[in-house]
Amino acid sequence: MVDIVERYQGGKRHDLFGMLDLLAVRHRETLGVQVTSAGNVSARRNKMHDDDHWADLLRLKDAGWLVVVHGWRKSTRDGHACKHGKARCACIWTLHRNEQL
């Protein structure tokens, strides 16, 4: 089971615990996912390790959660980065970086 856990409040997005967009549960496994563009994976990872989020990340990990950052990019069918810049090109969104925290 997967669900979106970010919410909109007052016109702003708020992630679950300030860092998660998706929550997935399977059997006894819980996965928290931060979704971003491929170029922003490092920034999101650094955010989760900053003073405001580090303690919460440790609590989730202590509870047995797996926390990952998924970096997506638009790619051609053969896996190269899309350079078309058009909304309706034949490129597809692909998971480019998957970092476990």
Backbone hydrogen bonds, N-H to C=O, Kabsch-Sander energy under -0.5 kcal/mol:
donor,donor_aa,acceptor,acceptor_aa,energy
3,D,23,L,-2.0
5,V,21,D,-2.9
6,E,21,D,-1.0
7,R,14,H,-2.6
9,Q,12,K,-2.7
12,K,9,Q,-1.3
14,H,7,R,-2.8
16,L,20,L,-2.3
18,G,15,D,-2.1
19,M,16,L,-2.1
20,L,16,L,-1.9
21,D,33,V,-3.0
22,L,33,V,-2.2
23,L,3,D,-2.3
24,A,31,L,-2.9
25,V,1,M,-2.5
26,R,29,E,-2.2
29,E,26,R,-3.3
30,T,64,G,-0.5
31,L,24,A,-3.1
32,G,66,L,-2.8
33,V,22,L,-2.5
34,Q,68,V,-2.3
35,V,33,V,-0.6
36,T,70,H,-2.5
38,A,72,W,-2.4
40,N,37,S,-1.6
41,V,38,A,-0.9
44,R,40,N,-2.2
45,R,41,V,-2.6
46,N,42,S,-2.7
47,K,43,A,-2.0
48,M,44,R,-2.0
49,H,45,R,-1.1
50,D,47,K,-1.3
53,H,50,D,-1.0
54,W,50,D,-2.4
57,L,53,H,-2.4
58,L,54,W,-2.4
59,R,55,A,-2.0
60,L,56,D,-2.3
61,K,57,L,-2.3
62,D,58,L,-2.7
63,A,59,R,-1.6
64,G,61,K,-1.7
65,W,60,L,-2.5
66,L,30,T,-2.6
67,V,65,W,-0.5
68,V,32,G,-2.5
69,V,99,E,-2.4
70,H,34,Q,-2.9
71,G,69,V,-0.6
71,G,97,R,-3.5
72,W,36,T,-2.5
72,W,70,H,-0.6
73,R,94,T,-2.1
75,S,92,I,-3.5
76,T,80,H,-3.2
79,G,76,T,-2.1
82,C,74,K,-2.7
89,C,86,K,-1.0
92,I,75,S,-2.8
94,T,73,R,-2.9
96,H,71,G,-2.7
96,H,94,T,-0.8
97,R,71,G,-2.0
99,E,69,V,-2.4
100,Q,98,N,-0.5
101,L,67,V,-3.1
